[in-house]
Amino acid sequence: MTMPNVDNEIVRMIAADTNTPEETDSRLFEETWAEYSEGARIMD
């Protein structure tokens, strides 16, 4: 069994909840993720 692509599931849920195209939400998700993860460090 393969694992679903979590990013795609998140984008689909956001698009459904906000009634916006998946392409728009996908772009915004990618931009936000890139901004958030830039320079991020895991401190465990």
Z-matrix of the N, CA and C atoms (Angstrom, degrees):
N
C 1 1.458
C 2 1.528 1 108.79
N 3 1.322 2 117.13 1 133.32
C 4 1.457 3 121.07 2 179.87
C 5 1.514 4 110.23 3 -93.51
N 6 1.305 5 115.23 4 148.64
C 7 1.458 6 120.75 5 177.98
C 8 1.524 7 109.23 6 -79.56
N 9 1.334 8 118.07 7 138.27
C 10 1.467 9 119.71 8 177.02
C 11 1.519 10 110.13 9 -68.26
N 12 1.315 11 115.80 10 152.25
C 13 1.459 12 120.09 11 177.16
C 14 1.525 13 107.75 12 -75.62
N 15 1.312 14 115.86 13 110.72
C 16 1.465 15 121.30 14 -174.33
C 17 1.524 16 111.39 15 -60.67
N 18 1.341 17 116.60 16 -41.74
C 19 1.459 18 119.51 17 -179.72
C 20 1.524 19 111.20 18 -57.64
N 21 1.337 20 117.05 19 -44.21
C 22 1.462 21 120.57 20 179.89
C 23 1.521 22 111.23 21 -64.75
N 24 1.316 23 117.18 22 -38.18
C 25 1.465 24 120.48 23 178.15
C 26 1.529 25 110.56 24 -64.42
N 27 1.310 26 116.42 25 -42.37
C 28 1.469 27 120.47 26 179.18
C 29 1.519 28 110.23 27 -62.53
N 30 1.333 29 116.58 28 -45.81
C 31 1.467 30 121.25 29 179.93
C 32 1.522 31 110.21 30 -61.05
N 33 1.323 32 117.54 31 -43.69
C 34 1.475 33 120.73 32 179.24
C 35 1.527 34 111.36 33 -61.85
N 36 1.333 35 116.61 34 -42.30
C 37 1.462 36 119.85 35 -179.61
C 38 1.526 37 111.26 36 -66.27
N 39 1.331 38 117.01 37 -42.50
C 40 1.466 39 120.17 38 178.56
C 41 1.524 40 110.09 39 -62.97
N 42 1.332 41 116.86 40 -44.79
C 43 1.468 42 120.91 41 179.97
C 44 1.526 43 110.82 42 -60.88
N 45 1.314 44 116.92 43 -42.51
C 46 1.464 45 120.47 44 -179.68
C 47 1.529 46 111.06 45 -66.39
N 48 1.328 47 116.48 46 -41.93
C 49 1.465 48 120.60 47 -178.32
C 50 1.523 49 113.13 48 -70.33
N 51 1.333 50 117.01 49 -30.64
C 52 1.464 51 120.30 50 -175.17
C 53 1.527 52 113.32 51 -105.92
N 54 1.342 53 116.43 52 -0.85
C 55 1.466 54 121.72 53 -178.62
C 56 1.528 55 112.03 54 54.57
N 57 1.329 56 115.86 55 44.78
C 58 1.462 57 121.96 56 177.34
C 59 1.524 58 109.30 57 -120.18
N 60 1.328 59 117.53 58 158.63
C 61 1.464 60 120.25 59 179.60
C 62 1.532 61 111.30 60 -64.31
N 63 1.332 62 116.30 61 142.82
C 64 1.458 63 120.94 62 178.79
C 65 1.524 64 111.57 63 -59.70
N 66 1.336 65 116.83 64 -33.40
C 67 1.468 66 120.07 65 -179.20
C 68 1.533 67 110.75 66 -62.34
N 69 1.324 68 116.13 67 -41.88
C 70 1.463 69 120.97 68 179.20
C 71 1.522 70 110.30 69 -64.87
N 72 1.320 71 115.98 70 -47.79
C 73 1.459 72 120.17 71 -179.28
C 74 1.523 73 111.47 72 -65.43
N 75 1.318 74 116.94 73 -35.96
C 76 1.458 75 120.94 74 178.69
C 77 1.528 76 110.52 75 -63.07
N 78 1.318 77 116.41 76 -45.28
C 79 1.468 78 121.03 77 179.54
C 80 1.529 79 110.43 78 -62.50
N 81 1.333 80 116.38 79 -46.41
C 82 1.460 81 120.18 80 179.99
C 83 1.528 82 111.45 81 -63.87
N 84 1.329 83 116.16 82 -39.72
C 85 1.462 84 120.78 83 178.67
C 86 1.528 85 110.31 84 -62.69
N 87 1.338 86 116.61 85 -45.86
C 88 1.465 87 120.77 86 -179.91
C 89 1.527 88 111.37 87 -62.95
N 90 1.335 89 116.93 88 -43.25
C 91 1.466 90 120.55 89 179.55
C 92 1.527 91 111.23 90 -64.02
N 93 1.323 92 115.80 91 -44.07
C 94 1.460 93 120.48 92 -179.47
C 95 1.518 94 110.85 93 -65.43
N 96 1.335 95 116.65 94 -43.71
C 97 1.465 96 120.77 95 179.91
C 98 1.527 97 110.52 96 -62.29
N 99 1.328 98 117.00 97 -42.63
C 100 1.466 99 121.19 98 -179.97
C 101 1.529 100 110.38 99 -63.07
N 102 1.336 101 116.79 100 -42.91
C 103 1.460 102 121.34 101 179.14
C 104 1.518 103 111.23 102 -64.34
N 105 1.319 104 115.45 103 -44.25
C 106 1.461 105 121.34 104 -177.45
C 107 1.526 106 111.35 105 -66.95
N 108 1.328 107 116.81 106 -41.88
C 109 1.461 108 120.00 107 -173.84
C 110 1.525 109 113.59 108 -84.34
N 111 1.319 110 117.45 109 -11.68
C 112 1.464 111 120.18 110 179.36
C 113 1.527 112 109.68 111 -64.15
N 114 1.300 113 115.63 112 116.74
C 115 1.457 114 120.40 113 179.72
C 116 1.516 115 114.35 114 77.64
N 117 1.324 116 117.82 115 4.25
C 118 1.461 117 120.68 116 -179.83
C 119 1.526 118 110.15 117 -70.09
N 120 1.301 119 115.30 118 144.67
C 121 1.467 120 121.09 119 178.28
C 122 1.514 121 109.04 120 -131.54
N 123 1.314 122 115.34 121 141.09
C 124 1.461 123 120.44 122 175.88
C 125 1.523 124 107.15 123 -89.84
N 126 1.291 125 115.91 124 120.15
C 127 1.464 126 121.59 125 -179.72
C 128 1.525 127 107.67 126 -112.75
N 129 1.310 128 115.54 127 96.64
C 130 1.463 129 119.33 128 -176.68
C 131 1.498 130 111.36 129 -123.18
